[in-house]
Amino acid sequence: MLVHNKGKYVRHAEEVMLVPGANQVESSDFERFSSHPLMKKLIDDGEIILQKRLKDMKPDDAIDLVKDTFSLAVLEEMKTVEKRKAVLEAIDSQAVVIQGKADESEE
């Protein structure tokens, strides 16, 4: 399942860690994580959000999530299920940002 940590900090509870941005988490792990009182509060406050599948999100929402994703593994997984051109382009652009590669035309 896709979990979005909208905060600026790594969140860790019940042996589950969420980095800022999108995280791929097993449902059983998220269940344990969300049972922790502090994490439950962060979920209730909207800092940690259980996301719909990327392909079920509106394009703009999906692109915003992609831009807040800092894991190449999560981005690669997103590419396997995504078909929309604009979202795929956002995934590729974010991968370039993460890898620190500048576009030759920008230099």
TORKEPA-396012 format. One record per residue (C-alpha): residue in three letters; residue number from 1; x, y, z. Coordinates in pm, 1 decimal, m for minus. Layout:
REM TORKEPA-396012
+------+-----+----------+----------+----------+
: rest :  nr :     east :    north :       up :
+------+-----+----------+----------+----------+
:  ALA : NUM :        X :        Y :        Z :
...
+------+-----+----------+----------+----------+
REM end
This chain:
REM TORKEPA-396012
+------+-----+----------+----------+----------+
: rest :  nr :     east :    north :       up :
+------+-----+----------+----------+----------+
:  MET :   1 :      0.0 :      0.0 :      0.0 :
:  LEU :   2 :    109.6 :    355.2 :    m64.4 :
:  VAL :   3 :    150.3 :    574.7 :    243.2 :
:  HIS :   4 :    233.7 :    944.7 :    216.3 :
:  ASN :   5 :    433.6 :   1103.1 :    499.2 :
:  LYS :   6 :    360.7 :   1470.8 :    433.2 :
:  GLY :   7 :    580.4 :   1578.5 :    723.7 :
:  LYS :   8 :    944.9 :   1679.8 :    719.0 :
:  TYR :   9 :   1060.2 :   1402.4 :    951.1 :
:  VAL :  10 :   1116.8 :   1028.2 :    933.6 :
:  ARG :  11 :    846.1 :    856.2 :   1136.8 :
:  HIS :  12 :    929.9 :    530.4 :   1307.6 :
:  ALA :  13 :    701.1 :    309.5 :   1518.8 :
:  GLU :  14 :    647.4 :    m62.2 :   1569.4 :
:  GLU :  15 :    952.2 :   m145.1 :   1353.2 :
:  VAL :  16 :    806.4 :     47.4 :   1056.4 :
:  MET :  17 :    978.4 :    354.0 :    915.7 :
:  LEU :  18 :    822.0 :    616.7 :    690.2 :
:  VAL :  19 :   1051.2 :    868.0 :    521.8 :
:  PRO :  20 :    907.9 :   1201.1 :    406.8 :
:  GLY :  21 :    713.2 :   1152.7 :     84.1 :
:  ALA :  22 :    561.2 :    834.9 :    m56.6 :
:  ASN :  23 :    640.3 :    498.4 :    100.8 :
:  GLN :  24 :    546.9 :    147.3 :     m4.3 :
:  VAL :  25 :    432.4 :    m43.8 :    307.2 :
:  GLU :  26 :    273.9 :   m383.2 :    365.6 :
:  SER :  27 :    m80.6 :   m355.7 :    506.4 :
:  SER :  28 :      7.8 :   m557.8 :    815.5 :
:  ASP :  29 :    302.3 :   m323.4 :    883.9 :
:  PHE :  30 :     84.5 :    m15.6 :    841.8 :
:  GLU :  31 :   m173.8 :   m164.9 :   1075.9 :
:  ARG :  32 :     94.4 :   m204.4 :   1345.7 :
:  PHE :  33 :    238.4 :    140.4 :   1271.3 :
:  SER :  34 :   m100.5 :    311.7 :   1287.6 :
:  SER :  35 :   m184.0 :    149.8 :   1621.3 :
:  HIS :  36 :     92.8 :    349.8 :   1793.7 :
:  PRO :  37 :    m67.9 :    646.8 :   1977.8 :
:  LEU :  38 :    165.1 :    911.9 :   1830.6 :
:  MET :  39 :    128.9 :    779.2 :   1476.3 :
:  LYS :  40 :   m248.4 :    756.7 :   1518.9 :
:  LYS :  41 :   m247.5 :   1128.7 :   1603.6 :
:  LEU :  42 :    m34.3 :   1209.7 :   1297.2 :
:  ILE :  43 :   m275.7 :   1009.3 :   1081.8 :
:  ASP :  44 :   m575.3 :   1186.8 :   1236.5 :
:  ASP :  45 :   m402.7 :   1523.5 :   1176.3 :
:  GLY :  46 :   m343.7 :   1437.7 :    807.0 :
:  GLU :  47 :     37.0 :   1431.6 :    823.0 :
:  ILE :  48 :     40.2 :   1062.7 :    732.5 :
:  ILE :  49 :   m207.9 :    956.8 :    466.7 :
:  LEU :  50 :   m298.4 :    617.1 :    330.2 :
:  GLN :  51 :   m311.1 :    689.5 :    m43.8 :
:  LYS :  52 :   m527.4 :    546.1 :   m315.5 :
:  ARG :  53 :   m346.0 :    353.6 :   m581.9 :
:  LEU :  54 :   m158.8 :    598.1 :   m803.3 :
:  LYS :  55 :   m360.4 :    502.1 :  m1110.3 :
:  ASP :  56 :   m683.8 :    580.6 :   m920.2 :
:  MET :  57 :   m574.1 :    933.0 :   m828.7 :
:  LYS :  58 :   m652.4 :   1246.1 :  m1029.0 :
:  PRO :  59 :   m355.2 :   1332.7 :  m1251.6 :
:  ASP :  60 :   m263.7 :   1650.1 :  m1060.0 :
:  ASP :  61 :   m279.6 :   1467.3 :   m726.3 :
:  ALA :  62 :    m68.1 :   1183.4 :   m864.0 :
:  ILE :  63 :    192.3 :   1429.2 :   m995.3 :
:  ASP :  64 :    205.3 :   1607.5 :   m658.1 :
:  LEU :  65 :    264.7 :   1273.7 :   m486.2 :
:  VAL :  66 :    537.4 :   1183.5 :   m736.6 :
:  LYS :  67 :    711.0 :   1518.0 :   m674.4 :
:  ASP :  68 :    714.0 :   1436.7 :   m301.5 :
:  THR :  69 :    864.4 :   1089.3 :   m353.5 :
:  PHE :  70 :   1234.9 :   1042.2 :   m284.0 :
:  SER :  71 :   1271.7 :    667.3 :   m327.8 :
:  LEU :  72 :   1377.9 :    538.5 :   m668.9 :
:  ALA :  73 :   1229.3 :    199.6 :   m581.5 :
:  VAL :  74 :    888.0 :    354.5 :   m514.1 :
:  LEU :  75 :    908.4 :    559.4 :   m835.3 :
:  GLU :  76 :    998.0 :    249.3 :  m1036.5 :
:  GLU :  77 :    702.2 :     65.1 :   m885.5 :
:  MET :  78 :    476.2 :    358.8 :   m975.4 :
:  LYS :  79 :    591.7 :    331.5 :  m1337.7 :
:  THR :  80 :    477.7 :    m30.7 :  m1356.9 :
:  VAL :  81 :    113.4 :     61.9 :  m1291.6 :
:  GLU :  82 :     90.6 :    410.0 :  m1441.2 :
:  LYS :  83 :    m16.4 :    472.4 :  m1802.6 :
:  ARG :  84 :    m84.0 :    848.2 :  m1811.6 :
:  LYS :  85 :    182.4 :   1038.6 :  m2004.8 :
:  ALA :  86 :    199.0 :   1342.8 :  m1772.8 :
:  VAL :  87 :    236.5 :   1125.0 :  m1462.7 :
:  LEU :  88 :    502.0 :    909.6 :  m1629.1 :
:  GLU :  89 :    692.3 :   1224.7 :  m1726.3 :
:  ALA :  90 :    671.8 :   1346.3 :  m1365.2 :
:  ILE :  91 :    807.8 :   1010.7 :  m1245.2 :
:  ASP :  92 :   1099.9 :   1033.4 :  m1488.4 :
:  SER :  93 :   1170.1 :   1395.4 :  m1387.6 :
:  GLN :  94 :   1166.3 :   1309.9 :  m1018.2 :
:  ALA :  95 :   1403.9 :   1017.9 :  m1077.5 :
:  VAL :  96 :   1645.9 :   1260.0 :  m1245.2 :
:  VAL :  97 :   1621.8 :   1496.3 :   m946.5 :
:  ILE :  98 :   1690.8 :   1214.3 :   m700.8 :
:  GLN :  99 :   1986.0 :   1088.1 :   m898.4 :
:  GLY : 100 :   2127.2 :   1439.7 :   m923.0 :
:  LYS : 101 :   2151.6 :   1436.4 :  m1300.7 :
:  ALA : 102 :   2102.6 :   1771.9 :  m1467.6 :
:  ASP : 103 :   1931.4 :   1796.7 :  m1803.1 :
:  GLU : 104 :   2193.9 :   1888.8 :  m2063.6 :
:  SER : 105 :   1967.8 :   2162.1 :  m2206.9 :
:  GLU : 106 :   1959.2 :   2341.7 :  m1867.9 :
:  GLU : 107 :   2337.1 :   2386.4 :  m1843.3 :
+------+-----+----------+----------+----------+
REM end
